[in-house]
Amino acid sequence: MVQQMIPPGSVLGILGGGQLGRMTALAAANLGYRTHIFAPEKDSPASDVAWRFTCADYNDQPALEAFAANVDSITVEFENVPEAALTLLAELKPARPNARALATAQDRLVEKKYLESVGFKAAPFQAVDGPEDILKALDVFGSPIILKTRRFGYDGKGQVKITSSSDVKAAWAELGQSPSIAEGFVNFTREISVISARDVMGKIKSYPAVENRHENHILRQTIAPAAELGKLAEEAEYLASQAIEGLDMIGLLAIEMFVTEDHQLIVNEMAPRPHNSGHWTMDFAATCQFEQLVRCAMGLPLGSTQILRPAEMTNILGDEVTEWPKLLADPNVHLHLYGKTEARTGRKMGHWNKAQ
Ligand code: AMP
């Protein structure tokens, strides 16, 4: 098979207008591509740095068709783009990742079953369609359990911890009685993630496993590489490559995992797009994750995923962004700001990378 490379000067279409799209657009520009953002929000970090911007709903078929006519390849920076939108676009232009990867990541139940099917261990889980299912999960898995909506959860939103049967009714109401899953609670010591990339030729490369530290369910810091994982690092990278292969997807797949006290890997969730835990690659890997995605989407061979220097990434949340002059003054800090004007509490405004 001959590799079909889409040459520089061509246009990469990106679904989603957030910071991941912005950094993908910047990486695309570095390789001589133009980008066209499709997003429903009027002001978006990605459209600020893109060649073209379509502001339309993901269900707007004429807008999607016009977008497809204007681009040479399509990727996503947001996994909750409706599957139907990507299915439609895939008939018109290469869509990388494919709609199956998106659909799998959009539903926690489908996602967990898929990840188990490729060899990951997961916490015990079951589908929840009403309070009686929650009571059953409490009984079978033991207290506590975590109830999560199957769809649209992020940064700890759409999830609630349940410790006793008296919490069940309130928890079900809190999640809006949405179809959910109940999970056994994992007593983990650390959270890690691996990002794998797969190109059009089916070649796979993974970045080293990293450790992620959260505050209030939001990623605060990533340590690259994760220290002292021993054989678990290889296992995590191998399973991540099985997961990306099994979906036959072209692009990036990030997998979040827990490490337990007895040194086991328990998978949490996946994202078929660039990932916050890969931002350190912008300054400390041979190829940054955003360039890697552009390479995948444009049919280019993968770049090296080698780490250049142990590093740490820290997210800038909410009004911490006002501290930018201090960060800028530190010669060891690589500062990346997303150009967001409104600094809501907990909102990701930027990040900085530093050698360890
Ligand atoms: P998620 O939205 O699934 O990424 O979950 C957000 C955070 O909640 C994770 O990063 C963990 O810190 C915690 N968490 C999620 N699921 C579990 C679980 N089954 N057991 C213990 N902690 C969990």
Residues whose N, C-alpha, C, O or C-beta is under 5 A from the ligand:
A	BS01	AMP	A123 I146 Y154 D155 G156 E183 G184 F185 V186 E269
